[in-house]
Amino acid sequence: MKLDVARALLALGSGTLLLLAGCLTPPAPPATAAPAAAQPAPDVPAVADTKPQPARDFKRTSAELLAELKLGWNLGNSFDAPESETAWGNPAVTPELLRAVAKSGFDLVRIPVTWSLHTGPAPDFKIDPNWLGRVSEAVNYVRDAGMYAIINVHHDGADGFKQVEWLSLNDATGAVTDANNQAVRARFVAVWGQIAKRFADYGEELLFESMNEIHDGYGPPDPKYFAIINGLNQAFVDLVRASAGNNAQRHLVVPGYNTNIDHTIAGFQLPKDPTPGRLILSAHYYDPYLFALQAQKHTWGKASPGNDGWGQEDFVVTQFDKLKTHYLDKGIPMILGEYGACQQQGFEDYRRYYMEYVTKAAVDRGIVPVYWDNGGEGSGGEKFALFSRSSYAPLHPKLLEAMLRAAKSSYSLTDVALPVAAAK
């Protein structure tokens, strides 16, 4: 998604700034997109069709499953890069990378996938079998490492990449029309029909997520958009449940508008599902945006110098309490499908404090947090890497230790140690 500084800052009537962070900017977005049905990059060989290993039985509801999956990790800026998995600078994904992630304590891997440039023309929108096969390999790497996987439809919508975005709320003129809604739904169903068929025999180890952060800007959304998102989520559930194999039992993940907490509460409707207890709601969290994602603010926490007073500890608690009240307390399980804070050299303990606090606040409310790792090493905005994509080594062991402590140990939010400078 193209993220400019200004587009994430919205002045509300009260003067409060609401930061609606979304998915992350690619390292170097292409000026023009490749033609449809692009072939794999030269350094990623085409792969043969592979058969999945024996599927794990569907023995649990989604709530029971998430109760065991404490912490997740995003394989970002790989399969979500529209042209190929290496187009945004990360190397080809390997089994060794996923084994390193599992060894470090993660239970779940979200694999964002952009399908647009790997599909043929209407009406079939046939997915390139090499691309589908390579995504299958990545899912197998996750499964074979003992973790669970999520695949989705990612930058196909809302990010403005030329010749890539088709999952749009508006037509080319910016209007909401029945013709555009029908065209989007037809392609959405065609793409998901092929994905569901390919992975039909996979077991509980694979979850499907309908879409990513679909939106039309960052102001208050038109209520019509809520209805469109809800309709697509319902079409997704209907299609998957009617498809073959294990899909009638599969755990399915659905978001609200732009995965934003407040907009989700305002307009999300849980799809009707003939299979009870197998739906999961997803939201994302990058607040405050200037600290967590852009590194324009270097400290976080109400006791820390230089914070602007917004998006601090009380805001985390308030937002996650809303999710608990509206969804978890009503039996709707949740993941935080993306969250994180980028590396800032010299301010590492503020990042540790933020990540431990947000992780702990989510887990304490029954939400499984899934860290956004885009492979970005170094210091500054968008530098989210937890693991080297080449050596597979953890890049920030103390940060990883804090996240795992928050996810898997029993203690209070008030026990999270303040940043060293703020504690003085």
N, C-alpha and C positions, 0 to 999 in steps of 0.2 A: 504494500500500500504506500502511495506517495504521502509522506508526512511532512508538512511544513510547520514551522513554529506557530504561525498565526492560526492555522486551521484547527488547532486543538484547544484554543483558549476562547471560551465563550463567556461574554459578559452577561450575566443574568440581571434581572431587574433590581435585585438587592445589592448589586455590585460584587457579589461573590463570583469567583472564577470557577467554573466547572470544567475540569479537564477530562475529556472523553478520549482516552488513549485507545488506539487500536492496534492492529498488527503492525509489523515493523517494516521499515524501509529497507529495500535491498541495498547491498553495498554499492552497486553501480547499475541503476535501472537502464535497460536498453532504450535508445532513442526511438527505435522502430522495432516492431515485433517480427519474428520469423513467420513464414507462411504456415498455413494450417498443415497438420500432420507432419510436423518437424521430426527429423530423425534424431536418435540419441547422439550426444556429443561424441567426438572421435575417441576421447579417452574413457568412454563408458560403453563397452561393447554391447551389442544387441544380445539379449539373453533368450535362451530357449524356454518354452513353456515348462513350468515345474509343477509337480504335484505337491499339495500340502501334506505335511506330516499328520499323524492321527490327531483328530480334533479333541479339545477338552470338552467334557460334558457340561451342559447347561444345568447346573444344580442349584443356582442361587438367583435371587432377585437382584436387580441392579443395586439396591440399597445394601444388600448383603455383600455383593462383590466389592463395592466401593469402601465398605467398612474394613476390608483387608488391604486395599490398595492405597497406601498412605501418601505416596509422593510420586509425581510424574515428571516427565522431561519431554520437551519438544525437539524433534529433529528438524529444526528450522533452516530455511534458506538452502534446502537441498531439493526435494521433490516439488516444493512450491515455486521454485524458479521456473518461469513459464517455458523456457527453451529446453533446458536439460538440468539434471541434478547438479552439474558443475558450473552452470552459467553464472552464478553469483559468487564464485570464488572458492567454494568448499570442494574438497576432493570427493570422489565417489565414495558412497557409504559402504562400509565393510562389516562383516560379522564381528571383527575385533572391537570396533567402536561400540557396538551394542552390548557386547560382553563386558566392556569397561563400564558402561552406564549401569548395567545390572549389578556388577560387583560393587559399585559405589553405593548401592542401596535403593535405587529406583525400582518401582514396581510396574510402571506404565509408561509407554512411549506414544506420544501423538505424532503422527506422520502427516504433516500438511502436504496436500497434493494439488497441483494445478493441472487441469486436463485440457484446457482450451486448445493449445497449439498441437496437441496430440490426438485431435479428433478430426474426422472427415466432415464432409458437407451434410447439410440437411437432406432428407429427414432422419437418416439413421445415426449421424454423428458417431460413426464407428471409431472406437479408440484404437490407436496404434498398438498392436499386440506386443511390440517390444517395450513400450512404455508400461503397459499393464503388467507385463511379465517382470519388469524391473521393480515396480511397486510391490509385486508379490514377493520378490526376493527380500526386499527390505522388511516386509511383514514377517517373513520366515526368520530373518535374523533376530527380530525382536522375540518371536515365540521361542526360538531355539535357545535364547539367552534366559528363558524362564520368565519373561515379562508379558504384559498385555499390550496390545496395539490398538490405536485409533487411526482410521484413515478418513479423509474428508474431501470436500470440494472447496478449494481455498481461494487463490487469487483470480478465479474465474469471475468473481463479482466484486464491485465497489472500489477497486483500486486504480482504475483509470488507465491501465496499460493498453495501448493501441493494439487492436486485433486480438486482445486477450479477454477483456471483460465482456461477458454476455449475460451474466446473472445480475441483471439490472432492474431496479425498481421503476425506472423511467425509460421512455423511448429516446430516440436521438435528439428530439426537440426539447427534452426535459419534462415531458408530460407523462402522467400516469394514464395508460390506455389499456383497454381490454386486449387489443391486438398484441401489444408488447407483453402483457402478462401471459397470454396464451403461448406466444413464441418462447418465452423464457421457460415456462412450465414444460413445454414439449421437449426442449433440449435437456432440461434438468432431469426429466423422467427417462429420456433416452440414455443419458450418461450414467445415471444411477442404476438403470436396468442392467447395463453391461457390468458395472462394478459388482452389483449384487450377484449376478450370475457367476462371475469369475471366482468370487470368494464364498460361494454358497456352502461349500463343504467345510469351511473353517469353523472352529468351535468357539467356545466362550472367550478364547484368547484374542479375538478380533472384534472390535466395536466399530460401528459406522457413525460418522457425524455428518449431518445433512449439509452444512455450509459453514462459512467462517463469519466475517464481520460485514454483513450486508447492510448498507445505509445509503443515504443521499445527503452527505454533508453532516455537520456536527451541531446544527441548531436543533430546536425542538422538532421532532419528526411529525410529518403529516400522519394522522391516524390511519389513512389509507395504507401506509407502509406497514403498519402492524398487521393489517389483514393480509397483505401479500406474503409477508414472512410466515405468518401462521398457516396460510394456504400451502406454501411450499413445504413446510414441515409436515403437514398432514399428507401431502402427496408422497413425500419421502417415506413416511411410515407405511402408507397403504401399499406402495410399490414393493418395499422390502418384504413386508409380511406376505405378500402374494407371490413372491418369487420362490425359487426352489431350495432344496437342501435344508440347512439349519437356520435360514433367515427368518422363519416364523418365530424362532426363539431368541434371535440375536439382541444384544443390548444396543440400543440406539441413543445417540446424543443429539439434542436439538438446542439451538440458541434462540434468544430473543433478538430484537432489533439491535444490530451492531454489537451484540454481546455486552451491551452497557447495562449496568445493574438497574439504574432508575428507569430506563426505557423498557427494559424487560418487565419490570414490575407494572409499568403503566399499560403495556399492551400485549404481553405474551399469553398465549393460550396453549395449554398442554394438548398435543394431538390426541385424538381418540385412537386407542390401540387395542386390537382384539387379544393381544398377549399381555396379561397383567404383570405389572411390576418390572418392566424391561425398558423404561424410558429414563433418560438422564438429562438434566438441564445444564447448559454451560454458560458461564459468564467469563469476562476477562477483566484484568485489573492492572493498571499501570499508573496509578495516582500516588503522588503528584507527578505529572508528566515531565515537568522540567528537571526533576531529580531522577526519576526512575528510568526515563527513556532518553532524554536529550542531554543529560549531564550539564545543564546550564545552572542548576542548583547543586551544590556539592555536599550539603548536609541534610539530614532528615531527623525529625523528632522534636517535640515541643521544647525540650531542654537544650536543643542544639543551636549554636550561633548561626545566624544567616537564614534561618527558615522563614517563610513568609506567613506562617500561621495556618495555611490551608493544607488539607490532605495529610494531616499528622495522625498520631495514634488514635485520637478520638474518632476521626473520620473512618479509619479502617474498621473499628469496632461497629460504628453506626451502619456502615454499608453492609458488612457481613451479617449483622443482626437482622437487617431487612431481609436478606436472603433466607436466613433461618426461619423467620416468622412467616414469610410468604410461601416458602417452598419446603424446606426440610422438615419443619414441624407438621406439614401436611402430607408427608410421605413421599415427596418428590426429591430424589437424590440429586446431588450436584457435583460438578467439577469446576474448578477455576482453570479453564482450558488454556489460558496464557496469563502469565504474570512474571515480574522480574524487575531487576534494577541493574543498570549497566555499571561496568567497572570504572572507577575514577581513582587514579593513582594518588596516594596521599590521603584518601578519604575512605579507605577500605572498610574501616570499622563502622562507618555510617551505612555502607551497603550491607554489611553483616547484620547490623541492627534492624534495618528495614526488612531484609529477607527473613530473618528469624521471626520478627514480630508478625509480618503478614502471613507467613506460613503457619505460625502457631494459631493466629486468630482464625484462619480458615479451617484448619484441622480440628480445632476445639468445637467448631460448629458443624462438623461432619462433612465439610467440603474438601474434596481431594484437589490440592493445588498442583498444576502442571507447569513447570518452569519453562520460559521461552529461551531456548539456546539457539542462536542464529549462526554460531561458529565465529562470531566476531571477536578476535583477540585484540589486546592492547587496552587503551584507556580512552574514554570519551563516549559520546552518544552512540547508542546502538551496539556497544561492545558487551555482549551478553554471554560470551562463551564460558561454559563451565569446564569443558573438556577440549583438549586439542584434537582437531579432526584428523591430524596426521599421526601423532604419537599415541593418542587416546588417553594421555595422562590427565588427571584433574589439574586444572590451572589455578584454582583457588581453594586449597584444601580446608582452610578455616571456614570459609563461606559454606562449603559443602557440609562440613561438620555441623554448622549451626542450623542449616536447613533440615538435616536429618534428625538432629536433636529436637527441633520443633515439631517435626512430623511424627516422631516415634517415641518420644519420652513424655512422661507425665509431670508437668509443672505449669505454673500460672503465667499469664501474660505479664503480670507485674514482676515476675522473676527474670524476664529477659534483660540481660545486662545492657545498660546504656552504653553508647559509644564512649570510648576512652576520653575524648576531649570534652564531651558533654557531661561526663560523670565527675569531672574535676570541680 
